[in-house]
């Protein structure tokens, strides 16, 4: 059975940092495109970044790519999102998603999802 579990969210002041983790079971992250999505209240879910099965990185939001870094640890079967210089507009539920081999901007292309971890940035 496939399971993806996010952790690391919380409340942080503007300018602070957080590292989100996504631990997978039932699949090997090195064989999948692994992505982070986020959804703020009243807004549609949007792709943040993705790492392919070959290790290539795709940043989907131009204004975030200098502050957010996606990575994975294959030995731990874990995906990470390092977030720095956080802004109130980064407040959202952050989700981990998996798609076999490749990445996609569309949430419809992902087959496995976690329950999300809440990130709240205060001003």
C-alpha positions as CSV (number, residue, x, y, z in Angstrom):
1,X,0.0,0.0,0.0
2,X,1.3,3.4,-1.0
3,X,1.5,6.1,1.7
4,X,3.0,9.6,1.6
5,X,3.3,11.6,4.8
6,X,4.3,15.2,5.1
7,X,5.7,16.9,8.2
8,X,7.6,20.0,9.3
9,X,4.9,22.7,8.9
10,X,4.1,25.2,11.6
11,X,3.8,28.8,12.6
12,X,6.8,31.1,11.7
13,X,7.4,34.8,11.6
14,X,8.0,36.6,8.3
15,X,11.6,36.1,7.3
16,X,12.0,32.8,9.0
17,X,12.7,29.3,7.7
18,X,11.1,25.9,7.7
19,X,12.0,22.5,6.2
20,X,9.2,20.3,5.1
21,X,9.6,16.5,4.8
22,X,7.7,13.9,2.8
23,X,8.4,10.3,3.7
24,X,7.0,7.7,1.3
25,X,6.3,4.0,1.7
26,X,5.1,1.6,-0.9
27,X,7.0,3.4,-3.6
28,X,10.7,4.4,-4.2
29,X,11.1,8.1,-4.6
30,X,14.1,7.7,-7.0
31,X,11.7,6.0,-9.5
32,X,9.1,8.9,-9.4
33,X,8.7,12.5,-10.1
34,X,8.2,13.9,-6.6
35,X,6.5,17.3,-6.3
36,X,5.4,19.9,-3.7
37,X,2.0,21.7,-4.2
38,X,0.4,24.3,-2.0
39,X,-3.1,25.6,-1.6
40,X,-4.1,28.8,0.2
41,X,-7.6,29.5,1.4
42,X,-9.8,30.6,-1.4
43,X,-7.2,29.7,-4.1
44,X,-6.6,26.8,-6.4
45,X,-3.9,24.3,-5.6
46,X,-0.6,25.2,-7.4
47,X,2.6,23.4,-8.2
48,X,5.7,24.7,-6.3
49,X,8.5,22.4,-7.5
50,X,9.3,18.9,-8.6
51,X,12.3,16.6,-8.8
52,X,12.4,13.9,-11.5
53,X,13.4,10.3,-11.2
54,X,16.8,11.3,-12.7
55,X,17.3,14.1,-10.1
56,X,16.4,17.1,-12.4
57,X,14.7,20.0,-10.6
58,X,11.8,22.0,-12.0
59,X,10.7,25.2,-10.3
60,X,7.2,26.3,-11.2
61,X,6.9,29.6,-9.4
62,X,9.4,32.2,-10.5
63,X,9.1,34.4,-7.4
64,X,9.8,31.4,-5.1
65,X,12.7,29.7,-6.7
66,X,15.4,31.8,-4.9
67,X,13.8,31.1,-1.5
68,X,12.6,27.5,-1.8
69,X,14.8,24.5,-2.6
70,X,13.5,21.0,-3.4
71,X,15.7,17.9,-2.7
72,X,15.5,14.2,-1.8
73,X,17.4,11.7,0.1
74,X,17.1,8.4,-1.7
75,X,18.5,6.4,1.2
76,X,15.8,7.7,3.5
77,X,13.1,7.6,0.7
78,X,12.3,11.2,1.7
79,X,11.5,14.4,-0.2
80,X,12.3,17.8,1.3
81,X,11.3,21.4,0.7
82,X,13.7,24.0,2.3
83,X,11.9,27.3,2.7
84,X,13.6,30.5,3.7
85,X,12.7,34.2,3.8
86,X,9.1,33.2,4.3
87,X,6.4,35.8,3.6
88,X,2.8,35.9,4.8
89,X,1.7,35.1,1.2
90,X,3.4,31.7,1.6
91,X,0.8,30.7,4.1
92,X,-0.9,27.6,2.7
93,X,-1.4,23.9,3.1
94,X,1.6,22.2,1.5
95,X,1.2,18.8,-0.1
96,X,3.6,16.1,-1.4
97,X,2.7,14.2,-4.6
98,X,4.2,11.4,-6.6
99,X,4.0,10.6,-10.4
100,X,5.8,7.6,-11.9
101,X,9.1,8.7,-13.5
102,X,8.3,12.3,-14.5
103,X,7.1,15.6,-13.3
104,X,4.0,17.6,-14.3
105,X,2.5,21.0,-13.4
106,X,-0.9,19.5,-13.2
107,X,-2.2,17.9,-10.0
108,X,-4.3,15.6,-12.1
109,X,-1.2,13.7,-13.3
110,X,-0.1,12.6,-9.8
111,X,-1.2,9.3,-8.4
112,X,-0.2,9.5,-4.8
113,X,-0.8,12.4,-2.3
114,X,-0.2,13.1,1.3
115,X,-2.6,14.7,3.7
116,X,-0.7,18.0,3.8
117,X,1.1,20.0,6.4
118,X,0.1,23.6,7.3
119,X,2.5,26.5,7.0
120,X,1.4,29.8,8.5
121,X,3.6,32.9,8.3
122,X,2.8,35.8,10.5
123,X,3.6,39.4,9.8
